[in-house]
Amino acid sequence: MTRAMGAAMRRIHVGNALSAFGLGFTVPYLYVYVAQVRGLGAMTAGLVLAVFAVAALVVLPFAGRAIVRRGPLPVLLTALVTAALGALSLGLASSQTTVLLSAAALGAGQAVMQPALATMIVECSTAETRSRAFAMQFFLQNLGLGVGGLIGGHLVDASSAGSFTLLFSIEAAMFLLLAVVMVTVRMPHSPKIGNAPAESAKGGWKRMLGNRAMVQLCVLGFVLFFACYGQFESGLSAYGVEAAGISTSALGTALAANTAMIVVAQFAVLKFVERRRRSRVIAGVGLIWAVAWVTAGYAGLGHGSQEMATAAFVSTYALFGLGEAMLSPTVAPLVADLAPEGMAGQYNSAFALVKQLALAVGPAVGGPMGASLHAPYIVMFLLFSLGITFLAVRLGRQLTAVQDQPWLAKSRVVAQGGTKPAGQERAHA
C-alpha cells in the first residue's frame, strides 16, 4: 500500500467511525420517539421503519451506476448531505407526513453511504490489505454504534421531545463532519484482482447477472443477512421473550454480548481467516450459526432453569458475533474482487441491495414465527444456517484460486522473481 493510499484509508476509517457514532445516537430510540414522544402511534413507527427499507431499495439500483460514472466520493457527499437533512428534519418533525418524508431522506442517504464507502476502501487498498481494511471498518462501525448508543441513552429523556431533537441534531452533525473529512481524501487507484477489462456503467446490471460467481454470492448473501441480521431485533428477540422468558434487561445484555464479541475478537479472528479460503471461512460461519440456533433452541425449548436459559440466549448472540467477525474480512473484499475493473461501485451497490431485501423480509417472516411458532422457527433457521455452509462450498467451485485465496497473488509474483510491470502484475492477480 502506498503512502497516499494509507492516508486516504485512515480518513475513510475515521469517517466510518463518525457515521456509526451518529447512527448509534438514534437507532435504538427511533420507535419510542415516533410512537410515544411524538404521539404518532405504533403504526406510524412501524411505517417509519418500513420507509427506511423502501427508500434503500429505491435508491440503491441507481447508486451503483452513479458511483461508476461519477466516482464514490461525490456520491458519498451527496448521500451525507441528504442523510444530515433527513436526520435534522426528523428531530423537528411532529406530523406523520413530515416524519415519513424525513425518514425517507435519512434512509436513502444511509443506504447509499454503504456502497460508496466500500468502493472507496476498495480503491484505497490492495488485494493483500483489503481484508484487514474491511475488518477495521466493521470493528469501527460496531464500536461507534455501541459508544453512540451508550451516550445517547444517557442524554435521552422519553418525557422531553427536545432531548430527541438533540440526538438527531448530533447525528446530522456527525454526517456533516464526515462530509468535511471526506472532502480532504485524495483517492488513489489501486490494482484489482482479476484480468477483466474495464467496463462502463451502461449494461452493468446485465453484465453482473452474467457473472455466475457474483450471482451465487448474492444468493448466499441474502441467506446470510436473512438468517442473522434480519432476526436480531425481530424474530430472535421475540422468541427469547416469549419462549425463553428472557427479560428486557437480559435482551440488552445479549445485544451487548454480540457487540463485545465483535470488538474483542475481530483482529484475532482476522489473523485466523487471512490465510484460509474465503469459501471455507463462510462455510464455517454457517456451522457456527447452526450451533447458535441449537443453543437458542435449548434456551426456549429446553427444561433448564431460567438462569441457564438466559445464559444460553446470551451465548447465542455472542456466537452470532463471532460469525460476523469472520465475515467482515471475507465477504466484502470478495464482492470487490469479483468486480471487473471500474465496476466495484456497481457490485457493492448490488450486494447492498441484496442485504436490504434480506433485512426487509427477515423480520416479516421471523417476527411472527419467533413469537408464536417456537420449534418451527428454530428448525427453519437451523436449516438456513446449514444452507449457508452448502452455498459457500458451492460458491468456492466458481471462484478462481486467487479470488478464494487472495494471498496467492503476491506469492505468485514473488515466486516468479522481480517486480512486474503494472499491467502484467494485474494479469497474474
C-alpha positions as CSV (number, residue, x, y, z in Angstrom):
1,M,0.0,0.0,0.0
2,T,1.4,3.4,-1.0
3,R,1.6,6.4,1.4
4,A,-1.3,8.1,-0.4
5,M,-3.5,5.1,-0.1
6,G,-2.7,4.8,3.6
7,A,-3.5,8.4,4.3
8,A,-6.8,8.1,2.4
9,M,-7.7,4.9,4.2
10,R,-7.1,6.5,7.6
11,R,-9.6,9.3,6.7
12,I,-12.1,6.7,5.5
13,H,-11.9,4.8,8.7
14,V,-12.3,8.0,10.7
15,G,-15.4,8.7,8.6
16,N,-16.8,5.2,9.2
17,A,-16.4,5.7,12.9
18,L,-18.1,9.1,12.9
19,S,-21.1,7.9,10.8
20,A,-21.6,4.8,13.1
21,F,-21.3,7.0,16.2
22,G,-24.0,9.3,14.9
23,L,-26.3,6.4,14.0
24,G,-25.8,4.9,17.5
25,F,-27.4,8.0,19.0
26,T,-30.8,7.5,17.3
27,V,-31.2,3.9,16.0
28,P,-32.2,2.3,19.4
29,Y,-34.7,5.0,20.2
30,L,-36.4,5.6,16.9
31,Y,-39.5,3.6,17.6
32,V,-40.0,5.2,21.0
33,Y,-39.5,8.7,19.6
34,V,-42.1,8.3,16.8
35,A,-44.7,6.2,18.7
36,Q,-44.6,7.8,22.1
37,V,-42.7,11.1,22.2
38,R,-44.3,12.5,19.1
39,G,-47.6,10.6,19.9
40,L,-48.0,9.2,16.4
41,G,-48.7,5.6,17.4
42,A,-47.2,2.2,16.8
43,M,-48.5,2.0,13.2
44,T,-46.6,5.2,12.2
45,A,-43.5,4.0,14.0
46,G,-43.7,0.7,12.0
47,L,-44.2,2.7,8.8
48,V,-41.1,4.7,9.5
49,L,-39.0,1.5,9.8
50,A,-40.6,0.3,6.6
51,V,-39.8,3.6,4.9
52,F,-36.1,3.1,5.7
53,A,-36.1,-0.2,3.9
54,V,-38.2,1.0,0.9
55,A,-36.0,4.1,0.4
56,A,-32.9,2.0,0.3
57,L,-34.4,-0.4,-2.2
58,V,-35.4,2.6,-4.4
59,V,-32.0,4.4,-4.5
60,L,-29.5,1.5,-4.4
61,P,-30.1,0.4,-8.1
62,F,-29.1,3.9,-9.2
63,A,-26.3,4.3,-6.7
64,G,-24.1,1.8,-8.3
65,R,-24.3,3.5,-11.7
66,A,-23.7,6.9,-10.2
67,I,-20.6,5.6,-8.4
68,V,-19.2,4.1,-11.6
69,R,-19.9,7.3,-13.6
70,R,-19.0,10.0,-11.0
71,G,-16.8,8.1,-8.6
72,P,-17.6,7.2,-5.0
73,L,-16.6,10.5,-3.3
74,P,-19.2,12.8,-5.0
75,V,-21.9,10.2,-4.4
76,L,-20.9,9.8,-0.8
77,L,-21.0,13.6,-0.2
78,T,-24.5,13.8,-1.7
79,A,-25.7,10.9,0.5
80,L,-24.2,12.5,3.6
81,V,-25.9,15.9,3.0
82,T,-29.2,14.1,2.3
83,A,-28.9,12.0,5.4
84,A,-28.0,15.0,7.5
85,L,-31.1,16.9,6.3
86,G,-33.2,13.9,6.9
87,A,-31.9,13.4,10.5
88,L,-32.3,17.1,11.4
89,S,-35.8,17.3,10.0
90,L,-36.8,14.0,11.7
91,G,-35.7,15.5,15.0
92,L,-38.0,18.5,14.4
93,A,-40.9,16.7,12.7
94,S,-44.2,16.4,14.6
95,S,-46.7,15.2,11.9
96,Q,-47.0,11.8,10.2
97,T,-46.2,13.3,6.8
98,T,-43.0,15.1,7.9
99,V,-41.8,12.1,9.9
100,L,-42.2,9.8,6.9
101,L,-40.6,12.2,4.4
102,S,-37.7,12.8,6.8
103,A,-37.2,9.0,7.4
104,A,-37.1,8.5,3.6
105,A,-34.3,11.1,3.2
106,L,-32.4,9.6,6.1
107,G,-32.9,6.1,4.9
108,A,-31.8,6.9,1.3
109,G,-28.7,8.7,2.5
110,Q,-27.7,5.9,4.8
111,A,-28.2,3.3,2.2
112,V,-26.0,5.0,-0.4
113,M,-23.2,5.6,2.1
114,Q,-22.5,1.9,2.4
115,P,-21.5,1.1,-1.2
116,A,-19.8,4.4,-1.6
117,L,-17.6,3.9,1.4
118,A,-17.0,0.3,0.4
119,T,-15.9,1.4,-3.0
120,M,-13.5,3.9,-1.5
121,I,-12.0,1.2,0.6
122,V,-11.5,-0.9,-2.5
123,E,-9.8,1.9,-4.3
124,C,-7.5,2.7,-1.4
125,S,-6.4,-0.9,-0.7
126,T,-4.6,-3.8,-2.4
127,A,-5.5,-7.4,-2.6
128,E,-3.2,-8.1,0.3
129,T,-4.6,-5.3,2.6
130,R,-8.3,-5.4,1.6
131,S,-9.4,-8.0,4.2
132,R,-7.7,-6.1,7.0
133,A,-9.3,-2.8,5.8
134,F,-12.8,-4.2,5.8
135,A,-12.2,-5.8,9.2
136,M,-11.2,-2.4,10.6
137,Q,-14.3,-0.8,9.0
138,F,-16.6,-3.4,10.7
139,F,-14.8,-3.0,14.0
140,L,-15.1,0.8,14.0
141,Q,-18.8,0.6,12.9
142,N,-19.7,-1.6,15.9
143,L,-17.6,0.4,18.3
144,G,-19.1,3.6,17.1
145,L,-22.7,2.2,17.3
146,G,-22.0,0.9,20.8
147,V,-20.5,4.2,22.1
148,G,-23.1,6.3,20.4
149,G,-25.9,4.2,21.8
150,L,-24.4,4.4,25.3
151,I,-24.0,8.2,25.3
152,G,-27.4,8.6,23.6
153,G,-29.1,6.6,26.3
154,H,-27.8,9.0,29.0
155,L,-28.9,12.1,27.0
156,V,-32.4,10.9,26.0
157,D,-35.5,11.6,28.1
158,A,-38.7,10.0,27.0
159,S,-40.7,12.9,28.5
160,S,-38.8,15.5,26.6
161,A,-39.1,15.9,22.8
162,G,-36.2,18.3,23.0
163,S,-33.8,15.6,24.1
164,F,-34.6,13.6,21.0
165,T,-34.1,16.7,18.8
166,L,-30.7,17.0,20.4
167,L,-29.9,13.4,19.5
168,F,-31.0,13.8,15.8
169,S,-29.0,17.1,15.7
170,I,-25.9,15.3,16.8
171,E,-26.5,12.6,14.2
172,A,-26.8,15.3,11.5
173,A,-23.7,17.0,12.8
174,M,-21.8,13.7,12.5
175,F,-22.8,13.2,8.9
176,L,-21.7,16.8,8.0
177,L,-18.4,16.3,9.9
178,L,-17.9,13.1,7.9
179,A,-18.5,15.1,4.7
180,V,-15.8,17.6,5.8
181,V,-13.4,14.7,6.5
182,M,-14.1,13.0,3.2
183,V,-13.5,16.3,1.2
184,T,-9.9,16.0,2.3
185,V,-9.5,12.5,0.9
186,R,-7.4,12.2,-2.3
187,M,-8.5,9.0,-4.0
188,P,-5.6,6.9,-5.5
189,H,-6.3,4.0,-7.8
190,S,-5.2,0.5,-6.7
191,P,-4.7,-2.7,-8.7
192,K,-7.5,-5.2,-8.7
193,I,-7.7,-8.9,-8.6
194,G,-8.7,-10.3,-11.9
195,N,-7.7,-9.5,-15.5
196,A,-11.1,-8.4,-16.7
197,P,-11.1,-5.2,-18.8
198,A,-12.7,-2.0,-17.5
199,E,-16.4,-1.7,-18.2
200,S,-18.7,1.2,-18.5
201,A,-21.8,1.6,-16.4
202,K,-24.0,1.0,-19.4
203,G,-25.4,-2.5,-19.2
204,G,-23.6,-3.0,-15.9
205,W,-26.5,-4.9,-14.3
206,K,-26.8,-7.2,-17.3
207,R,-23.0,-7.9,-17.2
208,M,-23.2,-8.5,-13.5
209,L,-26.0,-11.0,-13.8
210,G,-23.9,-12.9,-16.3
211,N,-21.2,-13.4,-13.6
212,R,-22.2,-16.7,-12.1
213,A,-19.9,-16.3,-9.1
214,M,-21.4,-12.9,-8.2
215,V,-25.0,-14.2,-8.6
216,Q,-24.2,-17.1,-6.3
217,L,-22.6,-14.7,-3.8
218,C,-25.7,-12.6,-3.8
219,V,-27.9,-15.6,-3.1
220,L,-25.5,-16.6,-0.3
221,G,-25.6,-13.0,1.0
222,F,-29.4,-13.0,1.1
223,V,-29.4,-16.1,3.2
224,L,-26.6,-14.7,5.5
225,F,-28.5,-11.5,6.2
226,F,-31.9,-13.1,6.4
227,A,-30.8,-15.8,8.9
228,C,-28.8,-13.5,11.1
229,Y,-29.1,-9.7,10.9
230,G,-32.8,-10.0,9.9
231,Q,-33.6,-11.8,13.2
232,F,-31.7,-9.8,15.8
233,E,-34.3,-7.3,16.7
234,S,-37.3,-9.1,15.4
235,G,-37.7,-12.9,15.4
236,L,-34.9,-13.8,17.8
237,S,-35.8,-11.2,20.4
238,A,-39.5,-12.2,20.2
239,Y,-38.5,-15.8,20.6
240,G,-36.4,-15.0,23.6
241,V,-39.1,-13.1,25.3
242,E,-42.0,-15.5,24.5
243,A,-40.3,-18.9,24.5
244,A,-37.4,-18.5,26.8
245,G,-38.9,-15.9,29.2
246,I,-35.9,-13.5,28.7
247,S,-36.3,-10.1,30.4
248,T,-35.7,-6.9,28.6
249,S,-32.5,-6.3,30.6
250,A,-31.2,-9.7,29.6
251,L,-32.1,-9.0,26.0
252,G,-30.0,-5.8,26.2
253,T,-27.2,-7.9,27.7
254,A,-27.4,-10.3,24.8
255,L,-27.1,-7.5,22.3
256,A,-24.2,-6.1,24.2
257,A,-22.5,-9.5,24.1
258,N,-22.9,-9.6,20.4
259,T,-21.1,-6.2,20.0
260,A,-18.5,-7.1,22.6
261,M,-17.6,-10.3,20.8
262,I,-17.1,-8.4,17.6
263,V,-14.9,-5.7,19.2
264,V,-12.8,-8.2,21.2
265,A,-12.5,-11.0,18.6
266,Q,-12.3,-9.1,15.3
267,F,-8.5,-8.9,14.9
268,A,-7.8,-12.3,16.5
269,V,-10.3,-13.8,14.0
270,L,-8.7,-11.8,11.2
271,K,-5.3,-13.5,11.7
272,F,-7.1,-16.8,11.6
273,V,-9.1,-16.2,8.4
274,E,-6.5,-14.2,6.4
275,R,-4.7,-17.4,5.1
276,R,-7.7,-19.5,4.6
277,R,-10.0,-20.0,1.7
278,R,-12.8,-17.4,1.8
279,S,-15.4,-20.0,0.8
280,R,-14.4,-22.3,3.7
281,V,-14.5,-19.4,6.1
282,I,-18.1,-18.6,5.1
283,A,-18.9,-22.3,5.3
284,G,-17.5,-22.3,8.8
285,V,-19.7,-19.4,9.8
286,G,-22.8,-21.4,8.7
287,L,-21.7,-24.1,11.1
288,I,-21.1,-21.7,14.0
289,W,-24.5,-20.1,13.4
290,A,-26.1,-23.6,13.4
291,V,-24.7,-24.1,16.8
292,A,-26.1,-20.7,17.8
293,W,-29.6,-21.7,16.7
294,V,-29.3,-25.0,18.6
295,T,-28.2,-23.0,21.7
296,A,-31.2,-20.7,21.2
297,G,-33.4,-23.8,20.9
298,Y,-32.1,-25.0,24.3
299,A,-32.9,-21.6,25.8
300,G,-36.5,-21.6,24.8
301,L,-37.4,-25.3,24.3
302,G,-35.2,-26.9,27.0
303,H,-36.3,-27.5,30.6
304,G,-33.4,-25.9,32.4
305,S,-33.5,-23.1,34.9
306,Q,-34.2,-19.5,34.0
307,E,-30.5,-18.7,34.6
308,M,-29.4,-21.4,32.2
309,A,-31.9,-20.2,29.6
310,T,-30.7,-16.7,29.9
311,A,-27.0,-17.8,29.6
312,A,-27.8,-19.8,26.5
313,F,-29.6,-16.9,24.9
314,V,-26.8,-14.5,25.6
315,S,-24.4,-17.1,24.2
316,T,-26.5,-17.3,21.0
317,Y,-25.9,-13.6,20.3
318,A,-22.2,-14.0,21.2
319,L,-21.9,-16.9,18.7
320,F,-23.5,-14.7,16.0
321,G,-21.0,-12.0,16.8
322,L,-18.1,-14.5,16.2
323,G,-19.6,-15.4,12.8
324,E,-19.9,-11.7,11.9
325,A,-16.3,-11.1,12.8
326,M,-15.3,-13.9,10.4
327,L,-17.5,-12.5,7.6
328,S,-16.3,-8.9,7.7
329,P,-12.8,-9.5,6.3
330,T,-14.2,-12.1,3.9
331,V,-17.5,-11.2,2.1
332,A,-17.0,-7.5,1.3
333,P,-13.5,-8.0,-0.2
334,L,-14.8,-10.9,-2.2
335,V,-17.5,-8.7,-3.7
336,A,-14.8,-6.2,-4.7
337,D,-12.5,-8.9,-6.2
338,L,-15.3,-10.3,-8.3
339,A,-16.0,-7.0,-9.9
340,P,-14.3,-6.1,-13.2
341,E,-12.1,-3.0,-13.0
342,G,-14.1,0.1,-12.7
343,M,-17.3,-1.7,-11.6
344,A,-16.7,-2.0,-7.9
345,G,-19.4,0.6,-7.2
346,Q,-22.0,-1.3,-9.2
347,Y,-21.2,-4.6,-7.5
348,N,-21.1,-3.1,-4.0
349,S,-24.5,-1.4,-4.6
350,A,-26.0,-4.7,-5.9
351,F,-24.8,-6.5,-2.8
352,A,-26.1,-3.7,-0.5
353,L,-29.5,-4.1,-2.3
354,V,-29.5,-7.8,-1.6
355,K,-28.7,-7.0,2.1
356,Q,-31.6,-4.6,2.3
357,L,-34.0,-7.1,0.7
358,A,-33.0,-9.7,3.4
359,L,-33.4,-7.1,6.2
360,A,-36.9,-6.3,4.9
361,V,-38.0,-9.9,4.5
362,G,-36.3,-11.3,7.6
363,P,-38.3,-9.5,10.3
364,A,-41.6,-10.0,8.4
365,V,-41.0,-13.8,8.3
366,G,-39.1,-14.3,11.6
367,G,-41.1,-11.9,13.8
368,P,-44.4,-13.8,13.8
369,M,-42.7,-17.2,13.9
370,G,-40.4,-16.3,16.7
371,A,-43.3,-15.0,18.8
372,S,-45.7,-18.0,18.3
373,L,-44.2,-20.9,16.4
374,H,-41.1,-21.6,18.5
375,A,-40.0,-25.0,17.4
376,P,-40.6,-24.4,13.7
377,Y,-38.7,-21.1,14.0
378,I,-35.6,-22.7,15.4
379,V,-35.7,-25.6,12.9
380,M,-36.1,-23.3,9.9
381,F,-33.2,-21.1,10.8
382,L,-31.0,-24.0,11.8
383,L,-31.6,-25.3,8.2
384,F,-30.9,-21.9,6.8
385,S,-27.5,-21.8,8.6
386,L,-26.6,-25.2,7.3
387,G,-27.7,-23.9,3.9
388,I,-25.0,-21.2,4.3
389,T,-22.4,-23.9,4.5
390,F,-23.7,-25.7,1.5
391,L,-23.9,-22.5,-0.6
392,A,-20.4,-21.4,0.5
393,V,-18.9,-24.7,-0.6
394,R,-20.7,-24.5,-3.9
395,L,-19.5,-20.9,-4.4
396,G,-16.0,-22.0,-3.9
397,R,-16.2,-24.0,-7.0
398,Q,-17.0,-20.9,-9.1
399,L,-14.1,-18.8,-7.7
400,T,-10.6,-18.7,-9.2
401,A,-7.7,-19.7,-6.9
402,V,-6.8,-16.0,-6.3
403,Q,-10.4,-14.9,-5.6
404,D,-10.7,-17.6,-3.0
405,Q,-7.1,-17.2,-1.6
406,P,-6.0,-13.6,-2.4
407,W,-2.6,-14.0,-0.8
408,L,-1.7,-16.3,-3.8
409,A,-1.5,-13.1,-6.0
410,K,1.5,-11.8,-4.0
411,S,3.1,-15.3,-3.7
412,R,3.0,-15.9,-7.5
413,V,4.7,-12.5,-8.2
414,V,7.4,-13.2,-5.6
415,A,7.9,-16.8,-6.9
416,Q,8.5,-15.5,-10.4
417,G,11.1,-13.1,-9.1
418,G,11.4,-9.3,-9.5
419,T,8.8,-6.7,-10.0
420,K,6.5,-6.9,-13.0
421,P,5.1,-4.0,-14.9
422,A,1.8,-2.9,-13.7
423,G,-0.2,-4.5,-16.4
424,Q,1.5,-7.8,-16.1
425,E,1.1,-7.9,-12.3
426,R,-2.6,-7.3,-12.6
427,A,-2.8,-10.2,-15.1
428,H,-1.2,-12.6,-12.7
429,A,-3.5,-11.5,-10.0
